[in-house]
């Protein structure tokens, strides 16, 4: 996906609670340290609907990587979510990967 923002701004949008609140869910807690945790709550799906992650990598302006520890989607547990950011002129290219599902059709 091409984004009309510099990699530094894209990194803030995907690696901070305030940033995530603007594009995914308003109900988020997200540490800013490798080994920390994050919780994304989805109140539209009912009480307790959430996904919890462990922060595996934070490479400012380049990459964010999370390991899913608990999820409202059981097949997500143990998977990895990675967001890569690359400068593209005055903007950025952002790539989202969701890996390590137990079966190929997930």
KOLTIDREN-147049 format. One record per residue: x, y, z of N, C-alpha, C in turn. Coordinates in nm, 3 decimals. Layout:
BEGIN
BAGU        nu        nv        nw       cau       cav       caw        cu        cv        cw
BAGU         X         Y         Z         X         Y         Z         X         Y         Z
...
***
This chain:
BEGIN
BAGU        nu        nv        nw       cau       cav       caw        cu        cv        cw
BAGU     0.084    -0.115     0.000     0.000     0.000     0.000     0.090     0.123     0.000
BAGU     0.058     0.222    -0.083     0.131     0.347    -0.086     0.063     0.447     0.007
BAGU     0.143     0.513     0.088     0.093     0.609     0.187     0.159     0.743     0.161
BAGU     0.083     0.851     0.167     0.138     0.984     0.142     0.194     1.046     0.270
BAGU     0.270     0.969     0.344     0.335     1.016     0.466     0.475     0.958     0.472
BAGU     0.564     1.029     0.538     0.701     0.984     0.555     0.705     0.858     0.642
BAGU     0.807     0.774     0.624     0.818     0.652     0.704     0.810     0.676     0.855
BAGU     0.863     0.788     0.902     0.858     0.817     1.045     0.715     0.831     1.094
BAGU     0.629     0.894     1.017     0.489     0.910     1.055     0.413     0.778     1.044
BAGU     0.442     0.699     0.942     0.379     0.568     0.926     0.417     0.480     1.045
BAGU     0.544     0.482     1.083     0.590     0.403     1.198     0.512     0.442     1.324
BAGU     0.494     0.570     1.348     0.417     0.616     1.464     0.272     0.566     1.457
BAGU     0.215     0.562     1.338     0.077     0.518     1.321     0.057     0.370     1.350
BAGU     0.162     0.290     1.331     0.146     0.145     1.352     0.213     0.094     1.479
BAGU     0.292     0.179     1.546     0.366     0.131     1.663     0.324     0.196     1.795
BAGU     0.228     0.289     1.790     0.182     0.355     1.913     0.031     0.339     1.929
BAGU    -0.014     0.341     2.052    -0.158     0.331     2.078    -0.232     0.447     2.013
BAGU    -0.179     0.569     2.027    -0.245     0.684     1.965    -0.253     0.670     1.814
BAGU    -0.148     0.619     1.753    -0.149     0.599     1.609    -0.250     0.494     1.565
BAGU    -0.252     0.380     1.633    -0.343     0.270     1.598    -0.489     0.314     1.613
BAGU    -0.517     0.399     1.709    -0.655     0.446     1.730    -0.711     0.518     1.608
BAGU    -0.624     0.567     1.522    -0.671     0.640     1.403    -0.705     0.550     1.285
BAGU    -0.666     0.422     1.290    -0.692     0.339     1.172    -0.745     0.200     1.203
BAGU    -0.741     0.153     1.328    -0.786     0.016     1.353    -0.894     0.012     1.460
BAGU    -0.858     0.026     1.585    -0.956     0.025     1.693    -0.921     0.136     1.792
BAGU    -1.023     0.196     1.848    -1.003     0.304     1.946    -0.960     0.250     2.082
BAGU    -0.983     0.120     2.104    -0.958     0.057     2.234    -0.830    -0.025     2.227
BAGU    -0.718     0.042     2.250    -0.587    -0.024     2.235    -0.492     0.022     2.345
BAGU    -0.413    -0.073     2.392    -0.300    -0.047     2.481    -0.180    -0.109     2.410
BAGU    -0.072    -0.034     2.398     0.040    -0.083     2.321     0.171    -0.029     2.378
BAGU     0.254    -0.121     2.429     0.385    -0.081     2.480     0.474    -0.039     2.364
BAGU     0.577     0.039     2.395     0.671     0.085     2.292     0.809     0.028     2.316
BAGU     0.812    -0.100     2.357     0.940    -0.165     2.386     0.933    -0.311     2.341
BAGU     1.040    -0.359     2.282     1.048    -0.500     2.242     1.034    -0.585     2.368
BAGU     0.950    -0.687     2.361     0.920    -0.771     2.475     0.795    -0.726     2.548
BAGU     0.747    -0.606     2.516     0.625    -0.553     2.576     0.503    -0.619     2.516
BAGU     0.387    -0.563     2.549     0.263    -0.625     2.503     0.169    -0.521     2.446
BAGU     0.069    -0.571     2.378    -0.037    -0.488     2.324    -0.169    -0.561     2.333
BAGU    -0.276    -0.486     2.354    -0.410    -0.543     2.356    -0.498    -0.455     2.268
BAGU    -0.565    -0.519     2.173    -0.657    -0.452     2.083    -0.797    -0.505     2.115
BAGU    -0.887    -0.417     2.160    -1.022    -0.459     2.198    -1.121    -0.418     2.089
BAGU    -1.216    -0.506     2.064    -1.315    -0.484     1.959    -1.453    -0.492     2.021
BAGU    -1.500    -0.380     2.075    -1.624    -0.378     2.152    -1.747    -0.410     2.067
BAGU    -1.738    -0.393     1.937    -1.852    -0.426     1.849    -1.879    -0.576     1.845
BAGU    -1.781    -0.658     1.886    -1.795    -0.803     1.884    -1.834    -0.858     2.020
BAGU    -1.858    -0.773     2.119    -1.900    -0.818     2.251    -1.791    -0.807     2.355
BAGU    -1.832    -0.827     2.479    -1.739    -0.819     2.592    -1.627    -0.922     2.576
BAGU    -1.507    -0.881     2.601    -1.394    -0.973     2.597    -1.338    -0.998     2.460
BAGU    -1.395    -0.936     2.356    -1.343    -0.957     2.221    -1.215    -0.875     2.205
BAGU    -1.103    -0.945     2.203    -0.975    -0.875     2.196    -0.869    -0.964     2.132
BAGU    -0.759    -0.900     2.096    -0.641    -0.970     2.048    -0.523    -0.914     2.127
BAGU    -0.441    -1.004     2.182    -0.322    -0.964     2.258    -0.198    -1.007     2.182
BAGU    -0.099    -0.919     2.183     0.026    -0.947     2.112     0.146    -0.920     2.202
BAGU     0.256    -0.985     2.167     0.387    -0.955     2.226     0.466    -0.881     2.119
BAGU     0.531    -0.772     2.157     0.608    -0.694     2.061     0.743    -0.761     2.041
BAGU     0.766    -0.807     1.918     0.887    -0.881     1.883     0.996    -0.792     1.825
BAGU     0.955    -0.687     1.753     1.053    -0.601     1.687     0.995    -0.462     1.668
BAGU     1.077    -0.362     1.693     1.046    -0.222     1.664     1.170    -0.162     1.600
BAGU     1.169    -0.146     1.471     1.280    -0.085     1.398     1.228     0.049     1.345
BAGU     1.254     0.159     1.418     1.196     0.288     1.382     1.205     0.321     1.233
BAGU     1.088     0.359     1.181     1.070     0.397     1.041     1.084     0.282     0.942
BAGU     1.101     0.158     0.991     1.122     0.044     0.901     1.030    -0.076     0.925
BAGU     1.010    -0.115     1.052     0.939    -0.241     1.076     0.880    -0.247     1.216
BAGU     0.762    -0.311     1.224     0.697    -0.348     1.349     0.659    -0.495     1.335
BAGU     0.687    -0.573     1.440     0.651    -0.716     1.434     0.593    -0.757     1.568
BAGU     0.476    -0.821     1.562     0.405    -0.869     1.680     0.382    -1.020     1.669
BAGU     0.379    -1.089     1.783     0.339    -1.230     1.792     0.206    -1.233     1.865
BAGU     0.104    -1.294     1.803    -0.030    -1.300     1.863    -0.032    -1.405     1.973
BAGU    -0.070    -1.363     2.094    -0.074    -1.453     2.209    -0.215    -1.497     2.244
BAGU    -0.314    -1.416     2.213    -0.454    -1.447     2.239    -0.534    -1.368     2.137
BAGU    -0.647    -1.426     2.091    -0.725    -1.356     1.990    -0.870    -1.400     1.989
BAGU    -0.957    -1.308     1.948    -1.096    -1.344     1.927    -1.107    -1.440     1.809
BAGU    -1.003    -1.449     1.727    -0.993    -1.547     1.619    -0.892    -1.653     1.665
BAGU    -0.935    -1.768     1.715    -0.842    -1.868     1.769    -0.730    -1.907     1.673
BAGU    -0.757    -1.905     1.544    -0.653    -1.944     1.447    -0.539    -1.843     1.440
BAGU    -0.555    -1.726     1.499    -0.450    -1.625     1.499    -0.345    -1.651     1.607
BAGU    -0.378    -1.727     1.711    -0.286    -1.748     1.823    -0.158    -1.815     1.770
BAGU    -0.044    -1.756     1.802     0.085    -1.807     1.756     0.130    -1.750     1.622
BAGU     0.046    -1.673     1.556     0.084    -1.616     1.428     0.164    -1.488     1.449
BAGU     0.226    -1.443     1.341     0.308    -1.322     1.345     0.247    -1.218     1.251
BAGU     0.239    -1.095     1.299     0.195    -0.982     1.218     0.316    -0.890     1.202
BAGU     0.351    -0.862     1.079     0.466    -0.775     1.051     0.424    -0.664     0.956
BAGU     0.467    -0.544     0.987     0.442    -0.429     0.901     0.579    -0.373     0.861
BAGU     0.605    -0.375     0.731     0.729    -0.319     0.676     0.699    -0.183     0.616
BAGU     0.793    -0.092     0.634     0.777     0.044     0.585     0.901     0.079     0.503
BAGU     0.877     0.134     0.384     0.988     0.170     0.294     0.960     0.309     0.235
BAGU     1.061     0.393     0.235     1.044     0.527     0.176     1.018     0.513     0.026
BAGU     0.927     0.597    -0.023     0.893     0.600    -0.165     0.874     0.746    -0.204
BAGU     0.981     0.811    -0.248     0.973     0.954    -0.279     0.943     1.032    -0.151
BAGU     0.836     1.110    -0.153     0.796     1.186    -0.035     0.703     1.106     0.055
BAGU     0.664     0.987     0.013     0.574     0.903     0.091     0.638     0.773     0.133
BAGU     0.555     0.671     0.148     0.603     0.541     0.194     0.525     0.429     0.127
BAGU     0.589     0.314     0.124     0.520     0.190     0.088     0.511     0.110     0.217
BAGU     0.391     0.065     0.250     0.369    -0.014     0.370     0.319    -0.152     0.329
BAGU     0.384    -0.254     0.382     0.345    -0.392     0.353     0.306    -0.460     0.483
BAGU     0.192    -0.527     0.481     0.143    -0.599     0.598     0.148    -0.749     0.570
BAGU     0.214    -0.822     0.658     0.223    -0.968     0.647     0.160    -1.029     0.772
BAGU     0.083    -1.134     0.753     0.029    -1.210     0.866     0.065    -1.356     0.838
BAGU     0.160    -1.410     0.917     0.223    -1.539     0.888     0.201    -1.641     0.998
BAGU     0.239    -1.764     0.962     0.247    -1.877     1.056     0.112    -1.934     1.098
BAGU     0.015    -1.927     1.010    -0.112    -1.994     1.037    -0.090    -2.144     1.033
BAGU    -0.167    -2.219     1.111    -0.148    -2.364     1.118    -0.194    -2.436     0.990
BAGU    -0.288    -2.376     0.917    -0.330    -2.435     0.790    -0.326    -2.328     0.682
BAGU    -0.299    -2.366     0.558    -0.279    -2.269     0.451    -0.402    -2.186     0.416
BAGU    -0.522    -2.229     0.450    -0.642    -2.156     0.410    -0.686    -2.050     0.510
BAGU    -0.609    -2.030     0.615    -0.647    -1.931     0.717    -0.596    -1.793     0.684
***
